[in-house]
Amino acid sequence: MGEEKVVVEIMDSTLRDGEQTSGVSFLPHEKLVIARKLLSDVNVDRVEVASARVSAGEKDAVKMICRYAASRGILERVEVLGFVDGHQSVDWIHECGCKVVNLLAKGSLKHCTQQLHKTADEHVADILEEVEYARSQGMTVNLYLEDWSSGMQDSPEYVYYMMDHLANAGIRRFLLPDTLGILHPLQCVEFLRKMIKRYPDTHFDFHAHNDYDLAVSNSLAAVLCGVKGIHVTVNGLGERCGNAPLASVQVILKDMYHAVTNIHEDRLNEISHLVEGYSGIPVAPNTPVVGDYVFTQVAGVHADGDNKDNLYCNRLLPERFGRHREYALGKNSGKANIVKNLEDLGLELTSEQTKAVTKRITELGDKKELVTQEDLPYIVNDVLKHNILEDKVKLVSYMVLTSYGLKPLASIKVNIRGVEYEADSTGDGQYDAFVKALRKIYREKLNKEFPLLDNYAVSIPPGGRTDALVQTIITWRDGNRIWRTRGLDADQTEAAIKATFKMLNQVENDSLPPNLRNV
């Protein structure tokens, strides 16, 4: 028979400890939405939703969450932090309809003597009185030993004294926080093994802080030692450097230790974005599991390897989290990246067309940091409909100057049927100045009419980024003849200039019928 897998409880403290992130304060309805998502969609085992006696708004939020949980029969999964304060916190929590109090006690001698100014005996007596009162109200009590990690380093005899007097007091769980984020994994193993060996029948949770970027590693170490519960927050929110991130803890427990949790991994990305929006704290694009770029392959060789039996994939497959792998488009893209993106869009191109699109993406990648899949149809359209005919009108060089209080100035040089012409002009905008310089060449040096601009439209792919590719579609008219040309570039003026030269080459070749022409 196979080895029995370890089951780990996940307690999310985004709405309590996570709200201690500088600048973060959730509105009551936001707390309700997040709590519902965590409990019903993500399926964490428990949620810690508030600290007692903070504000009237906090009380409203806890009441709403408890009403929701009670209606679903999951009220025991909602917890609130309370204090040893002569029953005031317990009463506050009870009035909200909550049935679980996470009582905050002192887990280090210096906190007990210097903050409370009490002896260990006095503190234990106060805790026991609070526990007894909460239980008389029909409530479940969990107990935080605040600053437990410092206690184990500096005053382990105090920690053991507290546990000796509280282990059989009817406390459901003992919550062991690394309050200052000072532990490394080997210390976690040492201290937790001592606790579990000394109190083998006690349910311990571990609560990590990320000051040394070790919260996830310490959480794994805690589970390896036999801790039954781990505390997390969405996106690692929390005081100072934050807490252990929910998504990272989930995948490392499952993949590195094969632990069993109740988390629905396909909802992790959704809850991450929800909390990101409500908190105003952005998620770094390279954040494991939930970052925007973590399932994006940039190098073309990686896309090629994925085509050849997923050579560049690990167990963190995007489909596992309700996402999909993307292949970045830019100057580092190879043919394999382009093909992957074309397949996703359902576009089939010939080898020569794919080569042309790849060349164009490389050129654009030198101008902007990222070319997205949303840009791709625009690029394909631009490439396949560009240079169909021999270019008889070519742009040799141009310069456009703009400054505050003065009209833009354009200086251009063009080649028309092998002869170069130059002209300068001002205009009401950069493109207007450019076109007026072109008109001057056609009127004064070629004695030709220049088609009138009938309509000018600008569009960008979805997303609204400031570095998005710009597509211009310009309609030109010369009597009854109409041309509609398009240009694509990272710069709007450059895109319009490309559309203009497509039109001029149509005029020069005069090869299409004199009706609407789409180029």
BELRATA-V987212 format. One record per residue. N is the residue number from 1. RES is the residue in three letters. D_FIRST is the distance of its C-alpha to the first C-alpha in Angstrom with 1 decimal. Layout:
N&RES&D_FIRST / N&RES&D_FIRST
//
This chain:
1&MET&0.0 / 2&GLY&3.8 / 3&GLU&6.7 / 4&GLU&8.7 / 5&LYS&11.8 / 6&VAL&15.2 / 7&VAL&17.7 / 8&VAL&21.3 / 9&GLU&24.5 / 10&ILE&27.3 / 11&MET&30.8 / 12&ASP&33.6 / 13&SER&37.0 / 14&THR&39.0 / 15&LEU&41.6 / 16&ARG&42.1 / 17&ASP&41.3 / 18&GLY&41.6 / 19&GLU&45.0 / 20&GLN&46.2 / 21&THR&46.4 / 22&SER&50.0 / 23&GLY&51.9 / 24&VAL&49.1 / 25&SER&49.9 / 26&PHE&48.4 / 27&LEU&50.5 / 28&PRO&49.4 / 29&HIS&48.7 / 30&GLU&46.8 / 31&LYS&44.6 / 32&LEU&43.9 / 33&VAL&43.0 / 34&ILE&40.6 / 35&ALA&39.0 / 36&ARG&38.6 / 37&LYS&37.0 / 38&LEU&34.6 / 39&LEU&33.5 / 40&SER&33.6 / 41&ASP&33.1 / 42&VAL&31.2 / 43&ASN&29.3 / 44&VAL&29.3 / 45&ASP&28.2 / 46&ARG&31.6 / 47&VAL&35.0 / 48&GLU&37.6 / 49&VAL&40.8 / 50&ALA&43.8 / 51&SER&45.5 / 52&ALA&47.6 / 53&ARG&51.4 / 54&VAL&51.7 / 55&SER&53.9 / 56&ALA&54.9 / 57&GLY&53.2 / 58&GLU&50.0 / 59&LYS&50.3 / 60&ASP&50.9 / 61&ALA&47.8 / 62&VAL&45.6 / 63&LYS&47.2 / 64&MET&46.5 / 65&ILE&42.9 / 66&CYS&42.4 / 67&ARG&44.2 / 68&TYR&42.0 / 69&ALA&38.8 / 70&ALA&40.1 / 71&SER&40.9 / 72&ARG&37.3 / 73&GLY&35.9 / 74&ILE&34.3 / 75&LEU&36.9 / 76&GLU&34.5 / 77&ARG&33.2 / 78&VAL&36.7 / 79&GLU&37.8 / 80&VAL&41.1 / 81&LEU&42.1 / 82&GLY&44.5 / 83&PHE&46.6 / 84&VAL&47.7 / 85&ASP&51.1 / 86&GLY&52.4 / 87&HIS&50.4 / 88&GLN&51.9 / 89&SER&48.6 / 90&VAL&46.8 / 91&ASP&49.8 / 92&TRP&49.8 / 93&ILE&46.1 / 94&HIS&46.5 / 95&GLU&49.5 / 96&CYS&47.5 / 97&GLY&45.2 / 98&CYS&42.2 / 99&LYS&39.9 / 100&VAL&38.1 / 101&VAL&40.0 / 102&ASN&38.7 / 103&LEU&41.2 / 104&LEU&42.4 / 105&ALA&42.9 / 106&LYS&43.8 / 107&GLY&41.1 / 108&SER&43.5 / 109&LEU&46.6 / 110&LYS&48.9 / 111&HIS&48.1 / 112&CYS&48.6 / 113&THR&51.9 / 114&GLN&53.3 / 115&GLN&52.4 / 116&LEU&52.4 / 117&HIS&54.9 / 118&LYS&53.0 / 119&THR&51.5 / 120&ALA&47.8 / 121&ASP&48.9 / 122&GLU&50.8 / 123&HIS&48.1 / 124&VAL&45.5 / 125&ALA&48.0 / 126&ASP&48.6 / 127&ILE&44.9 / 128&LEU&44.3 / 129&GLU&47.3 / 130&GLU&46.1 / 131&VAL&42.6 / 132&GLU&44.1 / 133&TYR&46.5 / 134&ALA&43.8 / 135&ARG&41.7 / 136&SER&44.9 / 137&GLN&45.2 / 138&GLY&41.8 / 139&MET&40.2 / 140&THR&36.9 / 141&VAL&37.5 / 142&ASN&35.5 / 143&LEU&37.2 / 144&TYR&37.9 / 145&LEU&38.7 / 146&GLU&41.0 / 147&ASP&41.4 / 148&TRP&38.4 / 149&SER&37.9 / 150&SER&41.5 / 151&GLY&41.1 / 152&MET&38.3 / 153&GLN&40.5 / 154&ASP&43.8 / 155&SER&43.4 / 156&PRO&40.0 / 157&GLU&41.7 / 158&TYR&42.8 / 159&VAL&39.4 / 160&TYR&38.1 / 161&TYR&41.1 / 162&MET&40.5 / 163&MET&36.9 / 164&ASP&37.9 / 165&HIS&40.3 / 166&LEU&38.4 / 167&ALA&34.7 / 168&ASN&35.5 / 169&ALA&38.1 / 170&GLY&36.1 / 171&ILE&35.2 / 172&ARG&32.1 / 173&ARG&31.2 / 174&PHE&32.7 / 175&LEU&33.4 / 176&LEU&33.8 / 177&PRO&36.0 / 178&ASP&37.1 / 179&THR&40.4 / 180&LEU&42.3 / 181&GLY&39.5 / 182&ILE&40.1 / 183&LEU&36.6 / 184&HIS&34.7 / 185&PRO&30.9 / 186&LEU&31.2 / 187&GLN&33.3 / 188&CYS&30.9 / 189&VAL&28.1 / 190&GLU&30.6 / 191&PHE&32.0 / 192&LEU&28.9 / 193&ARG&27.0 / 194&LYS&30.1 / 195&MET&30.2 / 196&ILE&26.6 / 197&LYS&26.9 / 198&ARG&30.2 / 199&TYR&29.2 / 200&PRO&25.5 / 201&ASP&25.8 / 202&THR&27.8 / 203&HIS&26.9 / 204&PHE&28.1 / 205&ASP&29.0 / 206&PHE&30.3 / 207&HIS&33.4 / 208&ALA&34.3 / 209&HIS&37.7 / 210&ASN&38.4 / 211&ASP&41.5 / 212&TYR&40.2 / 213&ASP&38.0 / 214&LEU&34.9 / 215&ALA&33.8 / 216&VAL&30.8 / 217&SER&29.8 / 218&ASN&30.2 / 219&SER&28.2 / 220&LEU&25.2 / 221&ALA&25.9 / 222&ALA&26.0 / 223&VAL&22.6 / 224&LEU&21.2 / 225&CYS&22.8 / 226&GLY&21.3 / 227&VAL&24.1 / 228&LYS&23.2 / 229&GLY&26.0 / 230&ILE&27.9 / 231&HIS&31.5 / 232&VAL&32.8 / 233&THR&35.9 / 234&VAL&36.6 / 235&ASN&38.0 / 236&GLY&37.7 / 237&LEU&40.9 / 238&GLY&42.0 / 239&GLU&44.7 / 240&ARG&45.9 / 241&CYS&43.1 / 242&GLY&40.9 / 243&ASN&37.3 / 244&ALA&33.9 / 245&PRO&33.9 / 246&LEU&31.6 / 247&ALA&30.8 / 248&SER&30.2 / 249&VAL&27.9 / 250&GLN&25.8 / 251&VAL&25.3 / 252&ILE&24.7 / 253&LEU&22.1 / 254&LYS&20.2 / 255&ASP&20.8 / 256&MET&21.0 / 257&TYR&18.3 / 258&HIS&16.2 / 259&ALA&17.2 / 260&VAL&17.6 / 261&THR&21.2 / 262&ASN&23.3 / 263&ILE&25.8 / 264&HIS&27.2 / 265&GLU&27.7 / 266&ASP&30.3 / 267&ARG&32.6 / 268&LEU&32.7 / 269&ASN&35.6 / 270&GLU&37.5 / 271&ILE&37.3 / 272&SER&38.2 / 273&HIS&41.4 / 274&LEU&42.3 / 275&VAL&42.2 / 276&GLU&44.0 / 277&GLY&46.7 / 278&TYR&47.2 / 279&SER&47.0 / 280&GLY&49.2 / 281&ILE&46.9 / 282&PRO&46.1 / 283&VAL&42.8 / 284&ALA&43.2 / 285&PRO&42.6 / 286&ASN&40.2 / 287&THR&38.0 / 288&PRO&34.3 / 289&VAL&32.9 / 290&VAL&36.1 / 291&GLY&39.0 / 292&ASP&41.3 / 293&TYR&40.9 / 294&VAL&37.3 / 295&PHE&36.5 / 296&THR&39.9 / 297&GLN&40.2 / 298&VAL&43.7 / 299&ALA&44.1 / 300&GLY&44.7 / 301&VAL&42.5 / 302&HIS&39.5 / 303&ALA&40.3 / 304&ASP&40.8 / 305&GLY&37.4 / 306&ASP&35.7 / 307&ASN&37.6 / 308&LYS&36.0 / 309&ASP&32.3 / 310&ASN&32.1 / 311&LEU&32.7 / 312&TYR&33.6 / 313&CYS&30.7 / 314&ASN&27.8 / 315&ARG&25.1 / 316&LEU&27.8 / 317&LEU&29.0 / 318&PRO&31.9 / 319&GLU&30.8 / 320&ARG&27.8 / 321&PHE&30.6 / 322&GLY&33.0 / 323&ARG&35.1 / 324&HIS&36.0 / 325&ARG&36.7 / 326&GLU&40.4 / 327&TYR&42.5 / 328&ALA&45.4 / 329&LEU&48.9 / 330&GLY&51.4 / 331&LYS&53.1 / 332&ASN&49.8 / 333&SER&48.6 / 334&GLY&48.3 / 335&LYS&48.6 / 336&ALA&44.9 / 337&ASN&45.0 / 338&ILE&47.9 / 339&VAL&46.4 / 340&LYS&43.2 / 341&ASN&45.4 / 342&LEU&47.7 / 343&GLU&44.8 / 344&ASP&43.6 / 345&LEU&47.2 / 346&GLY&47.5 / 347&LEU&50.4 / 348&GLU&51.0 / 349&LEU&53.4 / 350&THR&54.8 / 351&SER&54.2 / 352&GLU&57.6 / 353&GLN&57.1 / 354&THR&53.8 / 355&LYS&55.5 / 356&ALA&58.3 / 357&VAL&55.9 / 358&THR&54.0 / 359&LYS&57.4 / 360&ARG&58.4 / 361&ILE&55.2 / 362&THR&55.6 / 363&GLU&59.2 / 364&LEU&58.2 / 365&GLY&55.4 / 366&ASP&58.1 / 367&LYS&59.8 / 368&LYS&56.9 / 369&GLU&53.6 / 370&LEU&51.4 / 371&VAL&51.9 / 372&THR&49.6 / 373&GLN&48.4 / 374&GLU&50.9 / 375&ASP&53.6 / 376&LEU&52.7 / 377&PRO&54.5 / 378&TYR&57.6 / 379&ILE&57.4 / 380&VAL&56.9 / 381&ASN&59.9 / 382&ASP&61.9 / 383&VAL&61.2 / 384&LEU&61.6 / 385&LYS&64.9 / 386&HIS&66.3 / 387&ASN&68.6 / 388&ILE&69.0 / 389&LEU&72.6 / 390&GLU&74.2 / 391&ASP&74.8 / 392&LYS&78.6 / 393&VAL&78.4 / 394&LYS&76.3 / 395&LEU&75.8 / 396&VAL&76.8 / 397&SER&76.4 / 398&TYR&76.8 / 399&MET&76.9 / 400&VAL&76.7 / 401&LEU&77.8 / 402&THR&77.4 / 403&SER&78.6 / 404&TYR&79.2 / 405&GLY&82.6 / 406&LEU&83.4 / 407&LYS&82.7 / 408&PRO&80.1 / 409&LEU&81.7 / 410&ALA&80.4 / 411&SER&81.6 / 412&ILE&80.5 / 413&LYS&81.1 / 414&VAL&80.4 / 415&ASN&81.0 / 416&ILE&82.5 / 417&ARG&83.2 / 418&GLY&83.4 / 419&VAL&85.6 / 420&GLU&84.5 / 421&TYR&85.7 / 422&GLU&85.4 / 423&ALA&86.0 / 424&ASP&85.5 / 425&SER&85.3 / 426&THR&84.4 / 427&GLY&82.6 / 428&ASP&81.1 / 429&GLY&77.6 / 430&GLN&76.1 / 431&TYR&75.7 / 432&ASP&79.1 / 433&ALA&80.7 / 434&PHE&79.0 / 435&VAL&80.1 / 436&LYS&83.7 / 437&ALA&83.8 / 438&LEU&82.7 / 439&ARG&85.4 / 440&LYS&88.0 / 441&ILE&87.2 / 442&TYR&87.4 / 443&ARG&90.5 / 444&GLU&92.5 / 445&LYS&91.5 / 446&LEU&90.5 / 447&ASN&92.6 / 448&LYS&89.7 / 449&GLU&88.4 / 450&PHE&85.0 / 451&PRO&82.9 / 452&LEU&82.5 / 453&LEU&79.2 / 454&ASP&78.6 / 455&ASN&75.2 / 456&TYR&72.6 / 457&ALA&69.0 / 458&VAL&66.2 / 459&SER&62.4 / 460&ILE&59.2 / 461&PRO&55.7 / 462&PRO&53.6 / 463&GLY&52.6 / 464&GLY&56.0 / 465&ARG&55.3 / 466&THR&58.4 / 467&ASP&57.5 / 468&ALA&56.9 / 469&LEU&58.6 / 470&VAL&61.9 / 471&GLN&63.1 / 472&THR&66.8 / 473&ILE&68.3 / 474&ILE&72.1 / 475&THR&74.6 / 476&TRP&77.9 / 477&ARG&81.1 / 478&ASP&84.2 / 479&GLY&86.5 / 480&ASN&84.6 / 481&ARG&82.0 / 482&ILE&78.6 / 483&TRP&75.8 / 484&ARG&72.4 / 485&THR&70.6 / 486&ARG&67.5 / 487&GLY&66.4 / 488&LEU&63.1 / 489&ASP&62.7 / 490&ALA&61.2 / 491&ASP&64.9 / 492&GLN&66.7 / 493&THR&70.1 / 494&GLU&68.7 / 495&ALA&67.0 / 496&ALA&70.4 / 497&ILE&72.2 / 498&LYS&69.9 / 499&ALA&70.6 / 500&THR&74.3 / 501&PHE&74.4 / 502&LYS&72.6 / 503&MET&75.4 / 504&LEU&78.1 / 505&ASN&76.8 / 506&GLN&76.8 / 507&VAL&80.4 / 508&GLU&81.4 / 509&ASN&79.8 / 510&ASP&81.1 / 511&SER&78.8 / 512&LEU&77.3 / 513&PRO&79.1 / 514&PRO&80.9 / 515&ASN&78.5 / 516&LEU&75.3 / 517&ARG&73.3 / 518&ASN&69.7 / 519&VAL&68.8
//
